[in-house]
Amino acid sequence: MEKTTVKPALLITILVLLAGLVFAIVTQHVWEDYWITFRASKNLATGNGLVFTTGERLHTFTSPLGVLLPAAFYLLTGNHSDQIALWLFRVTSLAFLAGGLILLFQAFRALQIRSFSIWLTLALIGLDAKILDFCINGMETGLLLFFLALTIHGLFVAGPRQILRLGAGWAGLMWSRPDSCVYIAVLGVGAFLFLNNYSSKAAAGKASSDWFKTLFKAAVVCTILYLPWFIWAWCYYGSPIPHTIVAKGANQPPMHLIGLVHNLVVFPHDLLVLYNTSLPYTFLPGYADHGGWHEMYVSFSYLLGAVAALAWLVPVLKLKRHTRLLSLGYFMGNFYLTDILNYFPPWYLPVVATLGYLTLGLLFDQAFGAALHFQQQAWVRGWLARLPEIFRAAAIVLVIGQMAVTVCVARQLQVQQVVIEDGLRQPIGLWLRDHAHTPHDSVMLEPLGYIGYYSGLKMFDFPGLASKEMVEARKRFGARQNQIYRELKPDWLVLRPREVQNETYVDAAGIQNDYEQVRIFDATDRLKAIAWVPGRPYVEFDQTFIVFHRKPDAGQNPVATPPASP
């Protein structure tokens, strides 16, 4: 009787769906930004247009697929169930993640990477807490990683439809998140630099002219596939650039080419000596900068990140060309987040982290191969003779550690969802909906998602993701951001205590004269009663909100006029 084996593709699919669904069931986590996007999705499904606020054509989401798929799923429910639409999106996202890991398995197999190294790499990616969470919490990460994997497959594996695979991967990245053009450019340039004249029947190796033709034709395919959305968004919103990007870029200092080149040249030094880059956080849980994680774990993640980011620069190492390409991608991804965006929240990190894990996987395979070679030498004695076993044991410990961190993050997010999201922010939104004088009442706040969705009111959010008025005011007022509310005159303010005390969005005199405190939503005692919360400072960050209402006689004080632009 023949022994049957489970095919890798099926095994990967089963494991990803199992891990993702268990994570989703345990945490029930829904990301804040999902509700920002889903408010537009729901408006589209119900015939009110692809807008956040009915009647305002503002591009308030970043991912085209991230808004269109939930809209389609909501339609499938007969426009009756937010939860079914969310779960359909979760399963779809996990399926895309599984497809991406299958493509990476095939790409590494084409490079003749050892099976042990391939499974190690896929385990590190699939068990990364950020990746798993953002594939089930309503974000577009599963789609994004699938198209990243398709791009890498197109670069690494020659043969039929290579141009189509590469072009479709690029287009999918743009449909998933438009700033993916950065990673498209980096990987394209890296392929041109490192994969030229690479002699392998399995892997994509071409002369310079051949690579130029391949990349050019792939760019044409990408343009054809992405152009319909680009044109439609331009016609519908008046600009193809998402307003979310405009809002985040407001008041940012202008970039200069000389300064950018200088920062790029010194970036390797910055990665090693400075702690204000994105590198320390790429392999850590989301918002690890809030604290609550062991220093040894943080330092170890930083060390792995530094190795992966700088490997492409070390000439004495005889690395595979594909290793250098992925290392360059990881390096430039961190440079983009640190020096260009100046912003690296956790949902930006999965793509960069995946490039880092792939780099580490190829580095491990090369080191593991050297260990096997040592073992074959008759003169090797002692622990050197057992290097392969040491490598295998270290890899297993690494995977177990990754799994343990993911379990801890699941607990953290479970508490976050129950206590903060379902226990505070959703009730605040519902309370505002019930206490608003009119459906057109306006609210100024920073956390837009839950409160904006469940209140259904007009939002003046900071930095202005759903509010053109907020972005324009921020530009006019410059450094005096705590005077903006005087001009916008929101009916309601929802602020954290520190935002009131530090006068982040309001000033003491104005808020006392024009607003009255009407409600405090506080989960401090409830959080203190929960003994085990890994990464507790992140959960505590949103444990208290104060709601203010504008007084009937407000506005007696003159509005602070912003200085004239030079």
C-alpha positions as CSV (number, residue, x, y, z in Angstrom):
1,M,0.0,0.0,0.0
2,E,1.5,3.4,-1.1
3,K,2.1,6.0,1.6
4,T,0.2,9.2,0.9
5,T,1.6,12.6,1.7
6,V,-0.2,15.9,2.1
7,K,0.8,18.3,-0.7
8,P,2.6,21.4,0.5
9,A,0.0,23.8,-0.9
10,L,-2.9,22.0,0.9
11,L,-0.9,21.8,4.1
12,I,-0.1,25.5,4.0
13,T,-3.7,26.4,3.3
14,I,-5.0,24.3,6.2
15,L,-2.4,25.7,8.7
16,V,-3.0,29.3,7.7
17,L,-6.8,29.0,7.9
18,L,-6.6,27.2,11.2
19,A,-4.1,29.6,12.8
20,G,-6.0,32.7,11.4
21,L,-9.5,31.5,12.3
22,V,-8.4,30.5,15.9
23,F,-6.7,33.9,16.3
24,A,-9.9,35.7,15.0
25,I,-12.2,33.6,17.2
26,V,-10.1,34.1,20.3
27,T,-9.5,37.9,19.9
28,Q,-12.6,39.0,17.9
29,H,-10.3,41.8,17.0
30,V,-11.5,44.5,14.6
31,W,-9.0,47.2,13.8
32,E,-10.0,50.9,14.3
33,D,-9.3,51.7,10.6
34,Y,-11.6,49.0,9.3
35,W,-14.6,50.9,10.5
36,I,-13.3,54.1,8.8
37,T,-13.2,52.1,5.5
38,F,-16.4,50.1,6.1
39,R,-18.4,53.3,6.6
40,A,-17.6,54.1,3.0
41,S,-18.1,50.5,1.9
42,K,-21.6,50.5,3.5
43,N,-22.5,53.8,1.9
44,L,-21.5,52.3,-1.5
45,A,-23.5,49.1,-0.9
46,T,-26.6,51.1,0.1
47,G,-26.5,53.5,-2.8
48,N,-25.0,56.6,-1.1
49,G,-21.7,56.5,-3.0
50,L,-18.2,55.5,-2.1
51,V,-17.9,58.2,0.6
52,F,-17.5,58.5,4.4
53,T,-20.0,61.3,4.8
54,T,-23.0,61.3,2.5
55,G,-22.8,64.1,0.0
56,E,-19.0,64.7,0.5
57,R,-16.9,63.1,-2.3
58,L,-13.7,62.6,-0.3
59,H,-11.3,59.7,-0.8
60,T,-11.2,58.6,2.9
61,F,-9.6,55.1,2.5
62,T,-6.3,54.0,1.2
63,S,-6.9,50.5,-0.2
64,P,-9.3,50.1,-3.2
65,L,-9.7,46.4,-2.6
66,G,-9.9,47.0,1.1
67,V,-13.1,49.1,0.5
68,L,-14.6,47.3,-2.4
69,L,-14.5,43.8,-1.1
70,P,-16.3,44.6,2.2
71,A,-18.9,46.5,0.1
72,A,-19.5,43.4,-2.0
73,F,-19.7,41.2,1.0
74,Y,-22.2,43.5,2.7
75,L,-24.3,43.4,-0.5
76,L,-24.2,39.6,-0.3
77,T,-25.8,39.8,3.2
78,G,-28.7,41.8,1.7
79,N,-27.3,44.9,3.4
80,H,-28.2,43.5,6.8
81,S,-25.1,42.2,8.6
82,D,-21.9,44.0,9.4
83,Q,-20.5,40.9,11.1
84,I,-21.1,38.5,8.2
85,A,-19.4,40.9,5.8
86,L,-16.5,41.2,8.2
87,W,-16.1,37.4,8.5
88,L,-16.3,37.0,4.8
89,F,-13.5,39.5,4.4
90,R,-11.5,37.7,7.1
91,V,-11.7,34.4,5.4
92,T,-10.8,36.0,2.0
93,S,-7.8,37.7,3.5
94,L,-6.6,34.5,5.1
95,A,-7.0,32.6,1.8
96,F,-4.9,35.3,0.1
97,L,-2.3,34.9,2.8
98,A,-2.2,31.2,2.3
99,G,-1.9,31.7,-1.5
100,G,1.0,34.1,-0.9
101,L,2.9,31.6,1.2
102,I,2.3,28.9,-1.4
103,L,3.9,31.2,-4.0
104,L,6.8,31.9,-1.7
105,F,7.2,28.1,-1.2
106,Q,7.4,27.6,-4.9
107,A,9.8,30.5,-5.4
108,F,12.2,29.2,-2.7
109,R,11.9,25.6,-4.1
110,A,12.9,27.0,-7.5
111,L,16.1,28.4,-5.9
112,Q,16.8,24.9,-4.5
113,I,16.5,26.0,-0.9
114,R,16.3,23.2,1.6
115,S,12.9,22.2,2.7
116,F,13.7,22.8,6.4
117,S,14.7,26.4,5.6
118,I,11.6,27.0,3.5
119,W,9.3,25.8,6.3
120,L,11.2,27.8,8.9
121,T,10.7,30.9,6.8
122,L,7.0,30.3,6.2
123,A,6.4,29.6,9.8
124,L,8.0,32.9,10.9
125,I,5.8,34.8,8.4
126,G,2.6,32.9,9.1
127,L,3.0,33.1,12.9
128,D,4.1,36.8,13.1
129,A,1.5,38.4,15.4
130,K,1.1,41.6,13.2
131,I,0.7,39.7,10.0
132,L,-1.8,37.3,11.5
133,D,-3.8,40.1,13.2
134,F,-3.9,42.4,10.2
135,C,-5.2,39.5,8.1
136,I,-8.2,39.0,10.3
137,N,-8.9,42.4,11.8
138,G,-10.3,44.0,8.6
139,M,-7.2,45.4,7.0
140,E,-5.9,44.6,3.5
141,T,-2.7,42.9,4.6
142,G,-3.6,39.4,3.4
143,L,-4.2,40.8,-0.1
144,L,-1.1,42.9,0.1
145,L,1.2,39.9,1.0
146,F,-0.3,37.7,-1.7
147,F,0.6,40.2,-4.4
148,L,4.0,40.8,-2.8
149,A,4.6,37.0,-3.1
150,L,3.3,37.0,-6.7
151,T,5.8,39.8,-7.5
152,I,8.7,37.8,-5.8
153,H,7.6,34.7,-7.7
154,G,7.6,36.6,-10.9
155,L,11.2,37.9,-10.2
156,F,12.6,34.6,-9.0
157,V,10.9,32.0,-11.2
158,A,11.4,32.1,-15.0
159,G,9.2,30.4,-17.5
160,P,5.7,30.9,-19.0
161,R,3.8,34.0,-18.1
162,Q,6.6,35.6,-16.1
163,I,5.8,39.0,-17.4
164,L,2.1,38.5,-16.6
165,R,2.9,37.2,-13.1
166,L,5.1,40.2,-12.4
167,G,2.8,42.8,-13.9
168,A,-0.3,41.3,-12.1
169,G,1.7,41.3,-8.8
170,W,2.5,44.9,-9.2
171,A,-1.0,45.9,-10.1
172,G,-2.4,43.9,-7.2
173,L,0.0,45.7,-4.9
174,M,-1.3,49.0,-6.2
175,W,-4.9,47.9,-5.8
176,S,-4.2,46.8,-2.3
177,R,-2.3,50.0,-1.2
178,P,-1.1,52.7,-3.6
179,D,2.2,53.4,-1.7
180,S,3.2,49.9,-2.8
181,C,4.8,51.7,-5.8
182,V,7.8,52.1,-3.4
183,Y,8.3,48.4,-3.0
184,I,7.6,47.8,-6.7
185,A,10.4,50.2,-7.6
186,V,12.9,48.9,-5.0
187,L,12.4,45.2,-6.0
188,G,12.5,46.1,-9.7
189,V,15.8,48.0,-9.3
190,G,17.1,45.3,-7.1
191,A,16.4,42.6,-9.7
192,F,18.1,44.7,-12.3
193,L,21.2,45.1,-10.1
194,F,21.5,41.6,-8.6
195,L,19.9,39.1,-10.9
196,N,21.6,40.1,-14.2
197,N,23.4,37.2,-15.9
198,Y,22.3,34.8,-13.2
199,S,22.8,31.3,-14.6
200,S,20.0,29.0,-13.5
201,K,17.3,27.2,-15.4
202,A,14.9,27.4,-12.5
203,A,15.4,30.9,-11.3
204,A,15.0,34.1,-13.3
205,G,18.4,35.0,-14.7
206,K,18.7,37.4,-17.5
207,A,21.1,39.8,-19.2
208,S,20.7,43.5,-18.5
209,S,18.8,44.1,-21.7
210,D,16.5,41.2,-21.1
211,W,15.7,42.4,-17.6
212,F,14.9,45.8,-18.9
213,K,12.5,44.4,-21.4
214,T,10.8,42.2,-18.8
215,L,10.4,45.0,-16.3
216,F,9.1,47.3,-19.0
217,K,6.5,44.9,-20.3
218,A,5.5,44.1,-16.7
219,A,5.0,47.8,-16.1
220,V,2.7,48.0,-19.1
221,V,0.7,45.1,-17.7
222,C,0.5,46.8,-14.3
223,T,-0.6,50.1,-15.9
224,I,-3.4,48.4,-17.9
225,L,-4.7,46.6,-14.8
226,Y,-4.5,49.5,-12.4
227,L,-5.5,52.3,-14.8
228,P,-9.3,51.8,-14.5
229,W,-9.2,52.6,-10.8
230,F,-6.8,55.4,-11.2
231,I,-9.0,57.1,-13.8
232,W,-12.3,56.4,-11.9
233,A,-10.9,57.8,-8.6
234,W,-9.6,60.9,-10.4
235,C,-13.0,61.5,-12.0
236,Y,-15.0,60.7,-8.9
237,Y,-12.9,62.5,-6.2
238,G,-11.1,65.0,-8.3
239,S,-7.7,63.4,-7.5
240,P,-6.3,59.9,-7.7
241,I,-4.4,60.5,-4.5
242,P,-6.2,59.2,-1.4
243,H,-7.1,62.0,1.0
244,T,-5.6,59.8,3.8
245,I,-2.2,60.4,2.3
246,V,-2.9,64.1,2.0
247,A,-3.9,64.3,5.6
248,K,-0.9,62.4,6.9
249,G,1.4,64.5,4.8
250,A,0.0,67.9,5.9
251,N,2.5,70.0,7.8
252,Q,5.3,67.6,7.0
253,P,8.6,69.5,6.1
254,P,9.3,69.4,2.4
255,M,11.7,66.8,1.1
256,H,14.8,67.8,-0.8
257,L,16.8,65.5,-3.0
258,I,20.2,66.3,-1.5
259,G,18.9,65.7,2.0
260,L,17.2,62.5,1.0
261,V,20.4,61.1,-0.6
262,H,22.4,62.1,2.5
263,N,19.9,60.3,4.8
264,L,20.1,57.2,2.6
265,V,23.9,57.2,2.7
266,V,24.0,57.4,6.5
267,F,21.0,55.2,7.1
268,P,23.1,52.0,7.7
269,H,24.8,53.9,10.5
270,D,21.4,55.1,11.8
271,L,20.1,51.5,11.9
272,L,22.9,50.4,14.1
273,V,23.1,53.3,16.6
274,L,19.7,55.0,16.6
275,Y,16.5,53.7,18.1
276,N,14.1,56.0,16.3
277,T,14.0,54.0,13.1
278,S,11.3,51.5,12.1
279,L,13.9,48.6,12.3
280,P,13.3,47.7,16.0
281,Y,9.6,47.3,15.4
282,T,9.4,45.2,12.2
283,F,9.6,41.9,14.0
284,L,7.9,43.0,17.2
285,P,4.2,43.1,18.0
286,G,2.1,46.1,17.0
287,Y,2.7,49.3,19.0
288,A,5.6,47.7,20.9
289,D,7.0,51.2,21.3
290,H,4.4,51.6,24.1
291,G,6.4,49.2,26.2
292,G,5.5,46.1,28.1
293,W,7.7,43.6,26.3
294,H,10.9,42.0,27.7
295,E,14.1,43.9,26.8
296,M,15.9,40.7,25.7
297,Y,13.1,39.9,23.2
298,V,13.2,43.5,21.9
299,S,17.0,43.4,21.6
300,F,17.0,40.0,19.8
301,S,14.4,41.2,17.3
302,Y,16.5,44.3,16.7
303,L,19.6,42.2,16.1
304,L,17.8,40.0,13.6
305,G,16.5,43.1,11.8
306,A,20.0,44.6,11.6
307,V,21.4,41.4,10.1
308,A,18.6,41.2,7.5
309,A,18.8,44.9,6.6
310,L,22.6,45.2,6.2
311,A,23.4,41.8,4.6
312,W,23.2,43.2,1.1
313,L,26.0,45.7,1.9
314,V,28.6,43.1,3.1
315,P,30.8,42.3,0.1
316,V,32.9,39.5,1.8
317,L,29.9,37.3,2.3
318,K,29.2,35.1,-0.7
319,L,25.5,35.5,-0.5
320,K,22.9,34.4,-3.1
321,R,21.9,37.2,-5.4
322,H,18.3,36.7,-4.3
323,T,19.4,37.2,-0.7
324,R,20.9,40.5,-1.5
325,L,17.8,41.6,-3.4
326,L,15.5,40.8,-0.5
327,S,17.9,42.4,2.0
328,L,17.9,45.5,-0.2
329,G,14.1,45.5,-0.2
330,Y,14.0,45.2,3.6
331,F,16.6,47.9,4.0
332,M,14.8,50.3,1.7
333,G,11.4,49.5,3.2
334,N,12.8,50.7,6.6
335,F,14.2,53.8,4.9
336,Y,10.9,54.6,3.4
337,L,9.0,54.3,6.7
338,T,11.7,56.2,8.7
339,D,12.9,59.0,6.5
340,I,10.2,59.5,3.9
341,L,7.0,58.8,5.8
342,N,8.4,59.6,9.2
343,Y,5.6,57.3,10.3
344,F,5.6,53.5,10.9
345,P,2.4,52.3,12.6
346,P,2.0,48.6,12.7
347,W,-0.2,48.1,9.6
348,Y,2.7,49.4,7.5
349,L,5.1,46.8,8.9
350,P,3.9,43.4,7.6
351,V,5.3,44.0,4.0
352,V,8.6,45.1,5.4
353,A,8.7,42.3,8.0
354,T,8.0,39.7,5.3
355,L,10.9,40.9,3.2
356,G,13.0,40.6,6.4
357,Y,11.8,37.1,7.2
358,L,12.6,36.0,3.6
359,T,16.1,37.5,3.9
360,L,16.7,35.7,7.2
361,G,15.4,32.4,5.7
362,L,17.9,32.6,2.8
363,L,20.7,33.5,5.2
364,F,19.8,30.6,7.5
365,D,19.8,28.2,4.5
366,Q,23.2,29.3,3.5
367,A,24.6,29.0,7.0
368,F,22.9,25.7,7.4
369,G,24.5,24.4,4.2
370,A,27.9,25.5,5.6
371,A,27.2,23.6,8.8
372,L,26.3,20.4,6.8
373,H,29.6,20.8,4.9
374,F,31.5,21.1,8.2
375,Q,29.9,17.9,9.4
376,Q,31.2,16.0,6.4
377,Q,34.8,16.9,7.2
378,A,36.7,14.1,9.0
379,W,38.8,16.6,11.0
380,V,35.8,18.3,12.6
381,R,35.4,17.5,16.3
382,G,33.3,18.5,19.3
383,W,30.4,20.9,18.9
384,L,31.4,21.7,15.3
385,A,30.5,18.2,14.3
386,R,27.0,18.9,15.7
387,L,26.4,22.2,14.0
388,P,23.5,21.0,11.8
389,E,21.7,19.8,15.0
390,I,22.4,23.1,16.7
391,F,20.9,25.0,13.7
392,R,17.8,22.8,13.6
393,A,17.3,23.2,17.4
394,A,17.8,27.0,17.1
395,A,15.2,27.2,14.3
396,I,12.7,25.2,16.3
397,V,13.2,27.4,19.3
398,L,12.8,30.4,17.1
399,V,9.4,29.1,15.8
400,I,8.2,28.2,19.3
401,G,9.2,31.7,20.5
402,Q,7.3,33.3,17.6
403,M,4.3,31.2,18.5
404,A,4.5,32.1,22.1
405,V,4.6,35.8,21.3
406,T,1.6,35.4,19.0
407,V,-0.3,33.8,21.9
408,C,0.6,36.7,24.1
409,V,-0.5,39.2,21.5
410,A,-3.8,37.3,21.1
411,R,-4.4,37.8,24.8
412,Q,-3.5,41.5,24.5
413,L,-5.9,42.0,21.6
414,Q,-8.6,40.0,23.3
415,V,-8.5,42.4,26.2
416,Q,-8.2,45.4,23.9
417,Q,-11.3,44.4,22.0
418,V,-13.4,43.6,25.0
419,V,-12.4,46.5,27.3
420,I,-11.5,49.3,24.9
421,E,-13.1,48.7,21.5
422,D,-16.4,47.1,22.6
423,G,-16.3,48.5,26.1
424,L,-15.4,52.2,25.4
425,R,-15.1,53.3,21.8
426,Q,-18.2,51.6,20.4
427,P,-20.4,52.8,23.3
428,I,-19.0,56.4,22.9
429,G,-20.2,56.3,19.2
430,L,-23.6,55.0,20.2
431,W,-23.9,57.5,23.0
432,L,-23.1,60.4,20.6
433,R,-25.6,59.1,18.1
434,D,-28.3,59.0,20.8
435,H,-27.5,62.4,22.3
436,A,-26.8,64.4,19.1
437,H,-29.2,67.2,18.6
438,T,-29.3,66.6,14.8
439,P,-27.8,64.0,12.4
440,H,-25.5,66.7,11.3
441,D,-23.8,67.3,14.6
442,S,-20.0,67.3,14.3
443,V,-17.4,65.6,16.5
444,M,-13.7,66.4,16.8
445,L,-11.4,63.6,18.0
446,E,-8.4,61.6,17.1
447,P,-9.6,57.9,17.1
448,L,-12.0,58.1,14.1
449,G,-12.9,54.4,13.4
450,Y,-15.3,53.0,16.0
451,I,-16.7,56.4,17.2
452,G,-17.1,57.7,13.7
453,Y,-18.8,54.5,12.4
454,Y,-21.2,54.0,15.3
455,S,-22.2,57.6,15.7
456,G,-22.7,58.2,12.0
457,L,-22.0,61.9,12.6
458,K,-19.9,64.5,10.8
459,M,-16.2,63.9,11.9
460,F,-13.5,66.5,12.3
461,D,-10.8,63.9,13.0
462,F,-7.2,64.6,13.6
463,P,-5.2,64.5,11.3
464,G,-8.2,64.8,8.9
465,L,-8.6,61.4,7.3
466,A,-12.3,62.0,6.8
467,S,-12.3,65.8,6.9
468,K,-11.0,68.2,4.3
469,E,-11.8,71.1,6.7
470,M,-9.4,69.6,9.3
471,V,-6.5,69.3,6.8
472,E,-7.0,72.8,5.5
473,A,-7.1,74.2,9.0
474,R,-4.0,72.3,10.0
475,K,-2.1,73.9,7.1
476,R,-3.4,77.4,8.1
477,F,-2.7,77.1,11.8
478,G,0.7,75.4,11.5
479,A,2.2,74.8,15.0
480,R,-0.9,76.2,16.7
481,Q,-2.9,73.0,16.3
482,N,-4.8,73.5,19.6
483,Q,-6.6,76.5,18.1
484,I,-8.2,74.6,15.2
485,Y,-11.3,73.6,17.2
486,R,-12.1,77.3,17.7
487,E,-12.5,77.7,13.9
488,L,-14.2,74.4,13.2
489,K,-16.6,74.8,16.2
490,P,-17.4,71.1,16.6
491,D,-20.6,70.3,18.5
492,W,-18.7,67.6,20.4
493,L,-15.1,66.9,21.5
494,V,-13.9,63.4,22.5
495,L,-10.5,63.6,24.1
496,R,-8.1,61.5,26.1
497,P,-7.2,63.2,29.5
498,R,-3.6,63.7,28.4
499,E,-4.9,65.6,25.3
500,V,-6.7,68.0,27.5
501,Q,-3.9,68.4,30.1
502,N,-1.2,68.8,27.4
503,E,-3.5,71.1,25.3
504,T,-2.8,68.9,22.3
505,Y,-6.0,69.7,20.4
506,V,-7.6,72.3,22.6
507,D,-6.4,75.2,24.9
508,A,-7.5,75.5,28.5
509,A,-9.1,78.9,28.2
510,G,-11.2,78.1,25.1
511,I,-12.5,74.8,26.3
512,Q,-13.6,76.2,29.6
513,N,-15.4,79.1,28.0
514,D,-17.0,77.2,25.1
515,Y,-17.5,73.6,26.2
516,E,-18.8,71.7,29.1
517,Q,-17.7,68.2,30.2
518,V,-20.7,65.9,29.9
519,R,-19.4,62.4,30.2
520,I,-16.3,60.4,31.1
521,F,-15.9,56.9,29.7
522,D,-13.3,55.1,31.9
523,A,-12.1,51.5,31.9
524,T,-9.1,52.1,34.3
525,D,-10.5,49.9,37.1
526,R,-11.6,47.2,34.7
527,L,-8.2,47.0,33.2
528,K,-6.5,46.9,36.6
529,A,-8.6,43.9,37.6
530,I,-7.2,41.9,34.7
531,A,-4.0,40.2,35.9
532,W,-2.4,39.1,32.6
533,V,-2.2,41.6,29.8
534,P,1.0,41.3,27.7
535,G,2.0,44.7,26.4
536,R,-0.3,46.4,28.9
537,P,0.8,50.0,28.2
538,Y,-0.7,49.8,24.7
539,V,-4.1,48.8,26.0
540,E,-4.0,51.5,28.8
541,F,-3.3,54.2,26.2
542,D,-7.1,54.4,25.4
543,Q,-8.5,53.5,28.8
544,T,-10.2,56.9,29.4
545,F,-12.1,59.4,27.2
546,I,-13.8,62.6,28.1
547,V,-16.8,63.9,26.1
548,F,-17.4,67.7,25.9
549,H,-20.4,69.4,24.4
550,R,-20.4,72.9,23.0
551,K,-22.3,75.4,25.1
552,P,-25.3,77.2,23.6
553,D,-23.6,80.6,24.2
554,A,-20.2,79.5,22.9
555,G,-18.4,81.6,20.4
556,Q,-18.3,84.8,22.4
557,N,-14.5,84.7,22.3
558,P,-13.0,85.7,18.9
559,V,-11.5,82.9,16.7
560,A,-7.8,82.8,16.8
561,T,-6.8,84.0,13.3
562,P,-3.9,82.0,11.8
563,P,-0.9,84.0,10.6
564,A,-0.8,84.8,7.0
565,S,1.2,82.4,4.8
566,P,4.6,83.8,3.9
